[in-house]
């Protein structure tokens, strides 16, 4: 039997738990169940941030970046790397909670939350990766068949004010065209990238196509044009039921009729109910009259 000093046992257990935690984190992340933000992530050259409000949250938070955050620094790193996040973010690592962010330019609607602290990335340039030319753009039309007033927007965020500045009214879009390999657009029902949303990959969409994807006609107020992996859309909906068959043309014989047969010649489908009444039979007497000759 091997006898260990208590200190050796404790150190051995800590090493075992540490290896186990790393293994579980890698396993869960590989299966997509949870994304863990490790506390020592990118210590050197870390993204700079500052505390904006302790015990405060934004009720209009745009995206939950990870379900489990280990530190504000780790949260800042993930937010910085996410193109859908702006400089403002919330961290709940001190309560074993999540990391979330607001969209670029989005204004926080603040509310008390003792489990949350609100931060801001102070050097936006630190989040900027080398720009690649993906040539993503989107054209919007105020008619459902790619006609009427139109405007073209490059990759980035487009608000309702941008619609007006480019000659298209807010809440007037009825068809769109998304261009660029690997490009996609997220359309929103509210001007601050809130409300219902639907993700549109590269292609053209008439009003019928948009309605089939649960886009509300004449209700798009902001959009984001991006390149990369497509985020899941909350507006996805099953295709609508097929329309009923059209009525037969005038002069076409109804179903069940033969060629040259008119409606009058069709067999009657009226059901007749007959009632039989039994009447007693009266004997009949025959009288013969003989006339003398």
KEPAGU-598719 format. One record per residue (C-alpha): x, y, z; residue in one letter; chain; residue number from 1. Coordinates in steps of 0.25 Angstrom, whole numbers, always signed. Layout:
! residues N
+-------+-------+-------+--------+--------+-----+
|    px |    py |    pz | residu | chaine | num |
+-------+-------+-------+--------+--------+-----+
|     X |     Y |     Z |      A |      A | NUM |
...
+-------+-------+-------+--------+--------+-----+
END
This chain:
! residues 293
+-------+-------+-------+--------+--------+-----+
|    px |    py |    pz | residu | chaine | num |
+-------+-------+-------+--------+--------+-----+
|    +0 |    +0 |    +0 |      X |      A |   1 |
|    +5 |   +14 |    -4 |      X |      A |   2 |
|    +5 |   +25 |    +7 |      X |      A |   3 |
|    +4 |   +39 |    +2 |      X |      A |   4 |
|    +6 |   +52 |    +9 |      X |      A |   5 |
|    -7 |   +60 |   +10 |      X |      A |   6 |
|    -1 |   +71 |    +2 |      X |      A |   7 |
|    +2 |   +61 |    -9 |      X |      A |   8 |
|   -12 |   +56 |    -9 |      X |      A |   9 |
|   -18 |   +70 |   -10 |      X |      A |  10 |
|    -8 |   +74 |   -22 |      X |      A |  11 |
|   -12 |   +61 |   -29 |      X |      A |  12 |
|   -27 |   +63 |   -27 |      X |      A |  13 |
|   -25 |   +77 |   -32 |      X |      A |  14 |
|   -18 |   +73 |   -45 |      X |      A |  15 |
|   -28 |   +62 |   -47 |      X |      A |  16 |
|   -40 |   +72 |   -46 |      X |      A |  17 |
|   -32 |   +82 |   -55 |      X |      A |  18 |
|   -30 |   +71 |   -66 |      X |      A |  19 |
|   -45 |   +67 |   -65 |      X |      A |  20 |
|   -50 |   +81 |   -66 |      X |      A |  21 |
|   -42 |   +83 |   -78 |      X |      A |  22 |
|   -46 |   +70 |   -84 |      X |      A |  23 |
|   -61 |   +73 |   -81 |      X |      A |  24 |
|   -60 |   +87 |   -87 |      X |      A |  25 |
|   -54 |   +82 |  -100 |      X |      A |  26 |
|   -64 |   +71 |  -101 |      X |      A |  27 |
|   -76 |   +80 |   -99 |      X |      A |  28 |
|   -71 |   +90 |  -108 |      X |      A |  29 |
|   -68 |   +80 |  -119 |      X |      A |  30 |
|   -83 |   +75 |  -118 |      X |      A |  31 |
|   -88 |   +89 |  -119 |      X |      A |  32 |
|   -95 |   +88 |  -105 |      X |      A |  33 |
|   -88 |   +99 |   -98 |      X |      A |  34 |
|   -77 |  +109 |  -102 |      X |      A |  35 |
|   -68 |  +112 |   -90 |      X |      A |  36 |
|   -60 |  +125 |   -89 |      X |      A |  37 |
|   -48 |  +121 |   -81 |      X |      A |  38 |
|   -42 |  +132 |   -71 |      X |      A |  39 |
|   -28 |  +131 |   -77 |      X |      A |  40 |
|   -32 |  +133 |   -91 |      X |      A |  41 |
|   -23 |  +143 |   -99 |      X |      A |  42 |
|   -16 |  +149 |   -86 |      X |      A |  43 |
|    -5 |  +155 |   -95 |      X |      A |  44 |
|   -10 |  +166 |  -104 |      X |      A |  45 |
|   -24 |  +165 |   -97 |      X |      A |  46 |
|   -35 |  +173 |  -102 |      X |      A |  47 |
|   -37 |  +186 |   -94 |      X |      A |  48 |
|   -50 |  +189 |   -87 |      X |      A |  49 |
|   -56 |  +197 |   -76 |      X |      A |  50 |
|   -68 |  +195 |   -66 |      X |      A |  51 |
|   -80 |  +204 |   -70 |      X |      A |  52 |
|   -90 |  +200 |   -59 |      X |      A |  53 |
|   -90 |  +189 |   -48 |      X |      A |  54 |
|  -103 |  +182 |   -45 |      X |      A |  55 |
|  -109 |  +187 |   -58 |      X |      A |  56 |
|  -113 |  +180 |   -71 |      X |      A |  57 |
|  -120 |  +184 |   -84 |      X |      A |  58 |
|  -134 |  +178 |   -86 |      X |      A |  59 |
|  -132 |  +179 |  -102 |      X |      A |  60 |
|  -119 |  +171 |  -102 |      X |      A |  61 |
|  -116 |  +167 |  -116 |      X |      A |  62 |
|  -109 |  +153 |  -115 |      X |      A |  63 |
|  -104 |  +143 |  -105 |      X |      A |  64 |
|   -90 |  +140 |  -109 |      X |      A |  65 |
|   -87 |  +129 |   -99 |      X |      A |  66 |
|   -95 |  +122 |   -88 |      X |      A |  67 |
|   -84 |  +121 |   -78 |      X |      A |  68 |
|   -74 |  +132 |   -77 |      X |      A |  69 |
|   -62 |  +130 |   -68 |      X |      A |  70 |
|   -58 |  +145 |   -67 |      X |      A |  71 |
|   -61 |  +159 |   -73 |      X |      A |  72 |
|   -48 |  +158 |   -80 |      X |      A |  73 |
|   -52 |  +145 |   -87 |      X |      A |  74 |
|   -65 |  +151 |   -90 |      X |      A |  75 |
|   -59 |  +163 |   -97 |      X |      A |  76 |
|   -50 |  +154 |  -105 |      X |      A |  77 |
|   -62 |  +147 |  -111 |      X |      A |  78 |
|   -70 |  +159 |  -113 |      X |      A |  79 |
|   -59 |  +166 |  -120 |      X |      A |  80 |
|   -58 |  +154 |  -130 |      X |      A |  81 |
|   -73 |  +153 |  -133 |      X |      A |  82 |
|   -77 |  +162 |  -145 |      X |      A |  83 |
|   -91 |  +163 |  -140 |      X |      A |  84 |
|   -87 |  +170 |  -126 |      X |      A |  85 |
|   -83 |  +184 |  -124 |      X |      A |  86 |
|   -75 |  +190 |  -113 |      X |      A |  87 |
|   -85 |  +189 |  -101 |      X |      A |  88 |
|   -86 |  +175 |   -94 |      X |      A |  89 |
|   -91 |  +169 |   -82 |      X |      A |  90 |
|   -84 |  +158 |   -73 |      X |      A |  91 |
|   -90 |  +150 |   -62 |      X |      A |  92 |
|   -77 |  +141 |   -59 |      X |      A |  93 |
|   -77 |  +145 |   -44 |      X |      A |  94 |
|   -91 |  +138 |   -44 |      X |      A |  95 |
|   -87 |  +126 |   -53 |      X |      A |  96 |
|   -95 |  +133 |   -64 |      X |      A |  97 |
|   -94 |  +136 |   -79 |      X |      A |  98 |
|   -88 |  +147 |   -87 |      X |      A |  99 |
|   -96 |  +155 |   -97 |      X |      A | 100 |
|   -95 |  +167 |  -106 |      X |      A | 101 |
|  -102 |  +179 |  -112 |      X |      A | 102 |
|  -102 |  +181 |  -127 |      X |      A | 103 |
|   -93 |  +192 |  -133 |      X |      A | 104 |
|   -99 |  +206 |  -130 |      X |      A | 105 |
|  -110 |  +200 |  -122 |      X |      A | 106 |
|  -115 |  +208 |  -110 |      X |      A | 107 |
|  -116 |  +200 |   -97 |      X |      A | 108 |
|  -130 |  +201 |   -90 |      X |      A | 109 |
|  -125 |  +199 |   -76 |      X |      A | 110 |
|  -131 |  +192 |   -64 |      X |      A | 111 |
|  -126 |  +187 |   -51 |      X |      A | 112 |
|  -120 |  +173 |   -50 |      X |      A | 113 |
|  -111 |  +169 |   -39 |      X |      A | 114 |
|  -106 |  +157 |   -46 |      X |      A | 115 |
|  -100 |  +166 |   -58 |      X |      A | 116 |
|   -89 |  +176 |   -60 |      X |      A | 117 |
|   -89 |  +184 |   -73 |      X |      A | 118 |
|   -76 |  +187 |   -80 |      X |      A | 119 |
|   -71 |  +194 |   -92 |      X |      A | 120 |
|   -59 |  +191 |  -101 |      X |      A | 121 |
|   -50 |  +203 |  -101 |      X |      A | 122 |
|   -42 |  +201 |  -113 |      X |      A | 123 |
|   -51 |  +197 |  -125 |      X |      A | 124 |
|   -38 |  +196 |  -134 |      X |      A | 125 |
|   -33 |  +184 |  -126 |      X |      A | 126 |
|   -45 |  +176 |  -131 |      X |      A | 127 |
|   -43 |  +180 |  -146 |      X |      A | 128 |
|   -38 |  +168 |  -153 |      X |      A | 129 |
|   -31 |  +170 |  -167 |      X |      A | 130 |
|   -42 |  +173 |  -176 |      X |      A | 131 |
|   -45 |  +164 |  -188 |      X |      A | 132 |
|   -52 |  +168 |  -200 |      X |      A | 133 |
|   -65 |  +159 |  -200 |      X |      A | 134 |
|   -73 |  +168 |  -209 |      X |      A | 135 |
|   -85 |  +166 |  -201 |      X |      A | 136 |
|   -97 |  +175 |  -205 |      X |      A | 137 |
|  -112 |  +175 |  -204 |      X |      A | 138 |
|  -122 |  +182 |  -213 |      X |      A | 139 |
|  -136 |  +185 |  -207 |      X |      A | 140 |
|  -149 |  +189 |  -215 |      X |      A | 141 |
|  -162 |  +194 |  -211 |      X |      A | 142 |
|  -170 |  +185 |  -221 |      X |      A | 143 |
|  -171 |  +170 |  -220 |      X |      A | 144 |
|  -165 |  +168 |  -234 |      X |      A | 145 |
|  -152 |  +175 |  -233 |      X |      A | 146 |
|  -158 |  +188 |  -238 |      X |      A | 147 |
|  -161 |  +202 |  -232 |      X |      A | 148 |
|  -152 |  +210 |  -223 |      X |      A | 149 |
|  -139 |  +203 |  -220 |      X |      A | 150 |
|  -126 |  +204 |  -212 |      X |      A | 151 |
|  -113 |  +197 |  -211 |      X |      A | 152 |
|  -105 |  +195 |  -198 |      X |      A | 153 |
|   -91 |  +189 |  -196 |      X |      A | 154 |
|   -87 |  +179 |  -185 |      X |      A | 155 |
|   -90 |  +185 |  -171 |      X |      A | 156 |
|  -102 |  +190 |  -163 |      X |      A | 157 |
|  -113 |  +198 |  -169 |      X |      A | 158 |
|  -123 |  +205 |  -161 |      X |      A | 159 |
|  -137 |  +211 |  -164 |      X |      A | 160 |
|  -130 |  +225 |  -166 |      X |      A | 161 |
|  -121 |  +219 |  -176 |      X |      A | 162 |
|  -133 |  +214 |  -184 |      X |      A | 163 |
|  -138 |  +229 |  -184 |      X |      A | 164 |
|  -125 |  +234 |  -188 |      X |      A | 165 |
|  -124 |  +225 |  -200 |      X |      A | 166 |
|  -138 |  +228 |  -205 |      X |      A | 167 |
|  -146 |  +216 |  -200 |      X |      A | 168 |
|  -156 |  +218 |  -189 |      X |      A | 169 |
|  -156 |  +211 |  -176 |      X |      A | 170 |
|  -166 |  +199 |  -176 |      X |      A | 171 |
|  -167 |  +198 |  -191 |      X |      A | 172 |
|  -158 |  +187 |  -195 |      X |      A | 173 |
|  -165 |  +176 |  -203 |      X |      A | 174 |
|  -154 |  +169 |  -211 |      X |      A | 175 |
|  -139 |  +168 |  -209 |      X |      A | 176 |
|  -126 |  +163 |  -216 |      X |      A | 177 |
|  -114 |  +157 |  -207 |      X |      A | 178 |
|  -101 |  +156 |  -215 |      X |      A | 179 |
|   -87 |  +151 |  -212 |      X |      A | 180 |
|   -82 |  +137 |  -210 |      X |      A | 181 |
|   -83 |  +133 |  -195 |      X |      A | 182 |
|   -91 |  +146 |  -192 |      X |      A | 183 |
|  -105 |  +147 |  -185 |      X |      A | 184 |
|  -114 |  +157 |  -179 |      X |      A | 185 |
|  -122 |  +158 |  -167 |      X |      A | 186 |
|  -135 |  +166 |  -168 |      X |      A | 187 |
|  -142 |  +172 |  -155 |      X |      A | 188 |
|  -156 |  +177 |  -153 |      X |      A | 189 |
|  -151 |  +188 |  -143 |      X |      A | 190 |
|  -141 |  +200 |  -147 |      X |      A | 191 |
|  -131 |  +196 |  -136 |      X |      A | 192 |
|  -129 |  +182 |  -141 |      X |      A | 193 |
|  -140 |  +176 |  -132 |      X |      A | 194 |
|  -153 |  +170 |  -134 |      X |      A | 195 |
|  -156 |  +158 |  -143 |      X |      A | 196 |
|  -144 |  +154 |  -152 |      X |      A | 197 |
|  -141 |  +145 |  -163 |      X |      A | 198 |
|  -127 |  +141 |  -170 |      X |      A | 199 |
|  -126 |  +142 |  -185 |      X |      A | 200 |
|  -115 |  +135 |  -192 |      X |      A | 201 |
|  -109 |  +139 |  -206 |      X |      A | 202 |
|  -121 |  +140 |  -216 |      X |      A | 203 |
|  -133 |  +147 |  -220 |      X |      A | 204 |
|  -146 |  +148 |  -213 |      X |      A | 205 |
|  -159 |  +152 |  -218 |      X |      A | 206 |
|  -171 |  +156 |  -209 |      X |      A | 207 |
|  -176 |  +142 |  -210 |      X |      A | 208 |
|  -162 |  +136 |  -206 |      X |      A | 209 |
|  -161 |  +146 |  -194 |      X |      A | 210 |
|  -175 |  +142 |  -189 |      X |      A | 211 |
|  -172 |  +128 |  -190 |      X |      A | 212 |
|  -160 |  +130 |  -180 |      X |      A | 213 |
|  -169 |  +138 |  -170 |      X |      A | 214 |
|  -164 |  +152 |  -175 |      X |      A | 215 |
|  -175 |  +162 |  -172 |      X |      A | 216 |
|  -178 |  +170 |  -185 |      X |      A | 217 |
|  -175 |  +185 |  -183 |      X |      A | 218 |
|  -169 |  +183 |  -169 |      X |      A | 219 |
|  -154 |  +183 |  -171 |      X |      A | 220 |
|  -148 |  +194 |  -163 |      X |      A | 221 |
|  -133 |  +190 |  -162 |      X |      A | 222 |
|  -124 |  +179 |  -167 |      X |      A | 223 |
|  -110 |  +174 |  -166 |      X |      A | 224 |
|  -101 |  +169 |  -178 |      X |      A | 225 |
|   -90 |  +160 |  -174 |      X |      A | 226 |
|   -81 |  +149 |  -179 |      X |      A | 227 |
|   -77 |  +136 |  -173 |      X |      A | 228 |
|   -85 |  +125 |  -165 |      X |      A | 229 |
|  -100 |  +128 |  -165 |      X |      A | 230 |
|  -107 |  +130 |  -152 |      X |      A | 231 |
|  -119 |  +123 |  -149 |      X |      A | 232 |
|  -132 |  +131 |  -151 |      X |      A | 233 |
|  -143 |  +132 |  -142 |      X |      A | 234 |
|  -152 |  +135 |  -153 |      X |      A | 235 |
|  -151 |  +122 |  -160 |      X |      A | 236 |
|  -165 |  +116 |  -163 |      X |      A | 237 |
|  -170 |  +103 |  -171 |      X |      A | 238 |
|  -174 |  +106 |  -185 |      X |      A | 239 |
|  -189 |  +110 |  -186 |      X |      A | 240 |
|  -199 |   +99 |  -190 |      X |      A | 241 |
|  -202 |   +98 |  -205 |      X |      A | 242 |
|  -213 |  +106 |  -211 |      X |      A | 243 |
|  -226 |   +99 |  -214 |      X |      A | 244 |
|  -228 |   +94 |  -228 |      X |      A | 245 |
|  -234 |  +104 |  -238 |      X |      A | 246 |
|  -249 |  +102 |  -242 |      X |      A | 247 |
|  -251 |   +95 |  -256 |      X |      A | 248 |
|  -251 |  +104 |  -268 |      X |      A | 249 |
|  -265 |  +109 |  -274 |      X |      A | 250 |
|  -271 |   +98 |  -283 |      X |      A | 251 |
|  -262 |   +87 |  -277 |      X |      A | 252 |
|  -271 |   +75 |  -273 |      X |      A | 253 |
|  -271 |   +73 |  -258 |      X |      A | 254 |
|  -264 |   +62 |  -251 |      X |      A | 255 |
|  -272 |   +49 |  -254 |      X |      A | 256 |
|  -277 |   +53 |  -267 |      X |      A | 257 |
|  -273 |   +47 |  -281 |      X |      A | 258 |
|  -269 |   +54 |  -293 |      X |      A | 259 |
|  -282 |   +61 |  -300 |      X |      A | 260 |
|  -290 |   +59 |  -287 |      X |      A | 261 |
|  -297 |   +71 |  -281 |      X |      A | 262 |
|  -301 |   +74 |  -267 |      X |      A | 263 |
|  -316 |   +70 |  -271 |      X |      A | 264 |
|  -311 |   +56 |  -276 |      X |      A | 265 |
|  -304 |   +53 |  -263 |      X |      A | 266 |
|  -310 |   +42 |  -254 |      X |      A | 267 |
|  -318 |   +49 |  -243 |      X |      A | 268 |
|  -312 |   +48 |  -230 |      X |      A | 269 |
|  -325 |   +52 |  -222 |      X |      A | 270 |
|  -330 |   +41 |  -212 |      X |      A | 271 |
|  -345 |   +39 |  -212 |      X |      A | 272 |
|  -351 |   +33 |  -200 |      X |      A | 273 |
|  -364 |   +25 |  -202 |      X |      A | 274 |
|  -374 |   +22 |  -192 |      X |      A | 275 |
|  -384 |   +10 |  -194 |      X |      A | 276 |
|  -398 |   +11 |  -188 |      X |      A | 277 |
|  -406 |    -2 |  -187 |      X |      A | 278 |
|  -421 |    +0 |  -190 |      X |      A | 279 |
|  -431 |   -11 |  -186 |      X |      A | 280 |
|  -436 |   -18 |  -199 |      X |      A | 281 |
|  -452 |   -17 |  -201 |      X |      A | 282 |
|  -458 |   -29 |  -209 |      X |      A | 283 |
|  -463 |   -25 |  -223 |      X |      A | 284 |
|  -477 |   -30 |  -227 |      X |      A | 285 |
|  -480 |   -31 |  -242 |      X |      A | 286 |
|  -495 |   -30 |  -245 |      X |      A | 287 |
|  -500 |   -35 |  -259 |      X |      A | 288 |
|  -513 |   -29 |  -264 |      X |      A | 289 |
|  -521 |   -37 |  -275 |      X |      A | 290 |
|  -530 |   -30 |  -284 |      X |      A | 291 |
|  -541 |   -37 |  -290 |      X |      A | 292 |
|  -542 |   -38 |  -305 |      X |      A | 293 |
+-------+-------+-------+--------+--------+-----+
END
